[in-house]
Amino acid sequence: MFSPLPALSPRLEAVLAAAGRCGVLADICADHALVALAAVARGTAMLAIAVESRSAPLLLASRNLALSRLSGRVLLVRGSGLAPVRRADVIVIAGVGGDLAAQLLDAGGAGGGFANRVVVQPNRHSREVRSWARGAGFHVVEERAVAEGGQLHLVLSFERRGGDDPAYGARPDQAELLLGPLLLARGAAADPASRLFLRRELPRLRALSERRPDLACAAAVLEELFGG
Ligand SMILES: C[S@@+](CC[C@H](N)C(=O)[O-])C[C@H]1O[C@@H](n2cnc3c(N)ncnc32)[C@H](O)[C@@H]1O
């Protein structure tokens, strides 16, 4: 089907797939707003709100919105994080640090509030996102890496289920929070990009653990999975 919008990259396709079907999708730190627009254009969301804090990306987003002819169903808002969002079934935060994503989710009250599903694609600091989710009663339901432009991007999906997350507990807590309980559970049997992601973490963690002994257990878990 012809679309006047730029095609989604593999990273953003994975983010959109992780969001699933919903009534209202909130695309936070939206930049070009392509996730919000594609969700509504493809019918995986009925409505979407795209929140962006800076004017230059908002201009780009409004051009994309005009091209899409979806202006009745996609709302572009200038604002910070979840502050402008009153209701959403799914929150997406992609392409930013996990520390910022966790901060925005926390400040926006997503844990106590509205959404049932949260998808985060952190550029780094995924531990902060997992820690937020555990504290807020969201369970990790999917974790995978996606290859794009020579880089590997993590896509994490959480659902509000309350209570302790049963994904945790098979390995030391620090290792699971840092590397992902589902990624570690799959280990060498994970899809190629996720496996490569874990493998690439090993030399990095080994080097870091000389200064950060708290990271040594995560390196040891990877050595056990992939061999030293
Ligand atoms: C690197 S872009 C990612 C865009 C898109 N989500 C993606 O994954 O391709 C990050 C965007 O987040 C915006 N941003 C940063 N902090 C924000 C905040 N607190 N609230 C809303 N947008 C924010 C930036 O202006 C920037 O456009």
The ligand as a Tripos MOL2 file, in Angstrom:
@<TRIPOS>MOLECULE
LIG
   27    29     1     0     0
SMALL
NO_CHARGES

@<TRIPOS>ATOM
      1 C1         16.6800   10.7770   19.3030 C.3       1 LIG1
      2 S1         15.0650   11.3520   19.1910 S.3       1 LIG1
      3 C2         14.1420    9.8440   19.0760 C.3       1 LIG1
      4 C3         12.9740   10.0080   18.1990 C.3       1 LIG1
      5 C4         12.1130    8.7800   17.9880 C.3       1 LIG1
      6 N1         11.3740    8.4240   19.1800 N.3       1 LIG1
      7 C5         12.9150    7.6200   17.4620 C.2       1 LIG1
      8 O1         13.1060    6.6590   18.1980 O.co2     1 LIG1
      9 O2         13.3560    7.6830   16.3030 O.co2     1 LIG1
     10 C6         14.6790   11.8930   20.8210 C.3       1 LIG1
     11 C7         13.6460   13.0080   20.8400 C.3       1 LIG1
     12 O3         13.1760   13.1630   22.1860 O.3       1 LIG1
     13 C8         12.9170   14.5340   22.4070 C.3       1 LIG1
     14 N2         12.8580   14.7430   23.8520 N.ar      1 LIG1
     15 C9         13.8920   14.7390   24.7320 C.ar      1 LIG1
     16 N3         13.4350   14.9180   25.9910 N.ar      1 LIG1
     17 C10        12.0790   15.0180   25.9020 C.ar      1 LIG1
     18 C11        11.0450   15.1980   26.8520 C.ar      1 LIG1
     19 N4         11.3000   15.3160   28.1550 N.pl3     1 LIG1
     20 N5          9.7670   15.2230   26.4220 N.ar      1 LIG1
     21 C12         9.4760   15.1140   25.1050 C.ar      1 LIG1
     22 N6         10.4260   14.9570   24.1460 N.ar      1 LIG1
     23 C13        11.7070   14.9060   24.5380 C.ar      1 LIG1
     24 C14        14.0770   15.2260   21.6860 C.3       1 LIG1
     25 O4         13.7740   16.5560   21.3910 O.3       1 LIG1
     26 C15        14.2160   14.3540   20.4220 C.3       1 LIG1
     27 O5         13.4430   14.8530   19.3530 O.3       1 LIG1
@<TRIPOS>BOND
     1     1     2 1
     2     2     3 1
     3     2    10 1
     4     3     4 1
     5     4     5 1
     6     5     6 1
     7     5     7 1
     8     7     8 2
     9     7     9 1
    10    10    11 1
    11    11    12 1
    12    11    26 1
    13    12    13 1
    14    13    14 1
    15    13    24 1
    16    14    15 ar
    17    14    23 ar
    18    15    16 ar
    19    16    17 ar
    20    17    18 ar
    21    17    23 ar
    22    18    19 1
    23    18    20 ar
    24    20    21 ar
    25    21    22 ar
    26    22    23 ar
    27    24    25 1
    28    24    26 1
    29    26    27 1
@<TRIPOS>SUBSTRUCTURE
     1 LIG1         1 GROUP 0 **** ****
